């Protein structure tokens, strides 16, 4: 509980008569402050919507009348992989936050009829410079994101995407610019052809093969080991905590076939050069990368920032391919700052005028 600011009370006895005359105003101010400081946070609302032919499971946190931050996760990431503390901190900044399960993941539509990706065919086609056989593309998933906004009656949003979700966020911004207030691209590439495909192959080679069936024990081993490899050296997480988090997600949903289809779409899009479209962006943009990311090269994030006009570049020392809890305040402040840039006039008028 936070005390009311002392400035609303008389500073000395000599001010007491004036205080009495203005008592009604002070009481009103105190009531507003109390309401702001002491009101319980808005409860999360969960549900599903129909969007772009998909049923998408989502969770909305914060006041629906506030501006929306749409969080788009990476390959196989359920909405729960966006840390609760991260979402609540954004809500505390005055935003409505929406996180969701993308198609083929979590509690959203599973495209079982599509079957597993033909990895041999995909690699052969890519090597020959031809289009690869996919169940869907990241452009389809970008349409899902916009369809979610439509279903929830949201005209424009601040779009934040991580990894594969960062590429999808870029596609939302370039394909549907009127729907985007600001863009935050976390640990993602823009498809520049000369970029190395993996930042640290020697690290990622230690990952076990992803399970392709319903063996949840193998999935637990894979999930724990992969998150350890992708983790942040400067902000380590105890193995027990990682294991508990992976176990909770497996209990919520486990669908390895969907993971593979998403991975195929992400691989193909990572090789698609989006720089020409990104150069046309006119929205405030933040690009964040960890200097210890073993999956997506730092040069990829740097190129995204260099390509988008006016983009802010933030390289975070010791961060891997994740959002470590210790850096939540840093990321939240950075996202809030870029969101504020979407309203320069409001920001200007909010500043005190020089005397």
PyMOL commands that set and color helices and strands:
alter all, ss='L'
color gray80, all
select helices_A, chain A and resi 6-8+13-21+23-38+79-81+84-92+112-114+119-127+138-151+164-175+177-179+201-204+216-230+233-235+239-252+256-270+275-278+298-307+325-350
alter helices_A, ss='H'
color red, helices_A
select strands_A, chain A and resi 45-51+54-61+68-72+96-100+157-162+180-186+284-290+312-316
alter strands_A, ss='S'
color yellow, strands_A
deselect
rebuild
show_as cartoon
